[in-house]
Amino acid sequence: MTKPPKAYWIANVSVTDPDAYQSYQAIAPDAFRKYGARFLARGSAETLEGRDWQRRVIIEFDSMEQARACYASDEYRAARAKRAGACQADIALIEGV
């Protein structure tokens, strides 16, 4: 049986309210742990083209199903509510090769 390809969240974030964003950071790890997420990269990055974001994050999951389930979970929904208004973010879900 072939393992499904890994999946990745690619997040680009600029924090606009650091205090409120800390509320997100305090509870988001619960969802990531529950769905087996692994942080591959997190922090500032050099922008070569396109919009310049403060932070870039790459999170690995064992499958697209797990990555989607994490994003839709009650735990991450609560974290996203804390993040609302605290940052600007683009998040993409990408299937690995």
C-alpha positions as CSV (number, residue, x, y, z in Angstrom):
1,M,0.0,0.0,0.0
2,T,1.4,3.4,-1.0
3,K,1.5,6.1,1.6
4,P,-0.3,9.3,0.6
5,P,1.9,12.3,-0.2
6,K,2.7,14.7,2.6
7,A,0.9,18.0,2.6
8,Y,2.1,21.5,3.6
9,W,0.6,24.6,4.9
10,I,2.4,27.6,3.5
11,A,1.5,30.7,5.6
12,N,2.5,34.3,4.9
13,V,1.8,36.6,7.9
14,S,2.2,40.2,8.9
15,V,1.2,40.9,12.5
16,T,-0.7,44.1,13.1
17,D,-1.6,43.6,16.8
18,P,1.2,41.7,18.6
19,D,-0.8,41.4,21.9
20,A,-3.8,39.9,20.2
21,Y,-1.6,37.7,18.0
22,Q,-0.1,36.2,21.2
23,S,-3.6,34.9,22.0
24,Y,-3.6,33.0,18.8
25,Q,-0.1,31.6,19.4
26,A,-1.1,30.4,22.9
27,I,-3.8,28.1,21.6
28,A,-2.9,27.2,18.0
29,P,-0.3,24.6,19.0
30,D,-3.2,22.4,20.4
31,A,-4.5,21.9,16.9
32,F,-1.1,21.3,15.4
33,R,-0.2,18.6,18.0
34,K,-3.6,16.9,17.5
35,Y,-3.0,16.5,13.8
36,G,0.7,15.6,13.9
37,A,1.9,18.9,12.3
38,R,5.7,19.5,12.1
39,F,7.1,23.0,11.6
40,L,9.7,23.0,8.9
41,A,10.3,26.8,8.8
42,R,9.1,29.7,10.8
43,G,10.2,33.3,10.9
44,S,11.3,36.1,8.7
45,A,12.3,35.5,5.1
46,E,13.9,37.3,2.3
47,T,11.3,38.3,-0.3
48,L,12.7,38.0,-3.9
49,E,9.4,38.7,-5.7
50,G,5.9,39.7,-4.6
51,R,4.5,41.0,-1.4
52,D,6.9,41.4,1.6
53,W,5.5,39.6,4.6
54,Q,6.9,39.7,8.2
55,R,6.7,36.0,8.7
56,R,6.7,32.8,6.6
57,V,5.7,29.5,8.0
58,I,5.9,26.0,6.5
59,I,4.0,23.2,8.3
60,E,4.2,19.6,7.3
61,F,1.3,17.1,7.7
62,D,1.3,13.4,6.8
63,S,-1.5,13.8,4.3
64,M,-3.9,16.4,2.7
65,E,-6.7,14.9,4.8
66,Q,-4.8,15.7,8.0
67,A,-3.9,19.2,6.9
68,R,-7.5,19.9,6.0
69,A,-8.8,18.4,9.2
70,C,-6.5,20.5,11.2
71,Y,-7.6,23.7,9.5
72,A,-11.3,22.8,9.9
73,S,-10.9,21.5,13.5
74,D,-12.6,23.2,16.5
75,E,-9.2,23.8,18.0
76,Y,-7.9,25.7,15.0
77,R,-11.2,27.5,14.4
78,A,-10.9,28.9,17.9
79,A,-7.3,29.9,17.2
80,R,-8.3,31.6,13.9
81,A,-10.9,33.6,15.9
82,K,-8.2,34.9,18.2
83,R,-6.1,35.8,15.1
84,A,-8.8,37.8,13.5
85,G,-7.8,41.4,13.3
86,A,-4.4,40.7,14.8
87,C,-2.7,40.0,11.5
88,Q,-3.0,39.8,7.7
89,A,-2.4,36.2,6.5
90,D,-2.4,34.1,3.3
91,I,-2.4,30.4,3.9
92,A,-2.2,27.8,1.1
93,L,-2.4,24.0,1.3
94,I,0.0,22.2,-1.0
95,E,0.4,18.6,-1.8
96,G,3.9,17.2,-1.6
97,V,5.6,15.2,-4.3
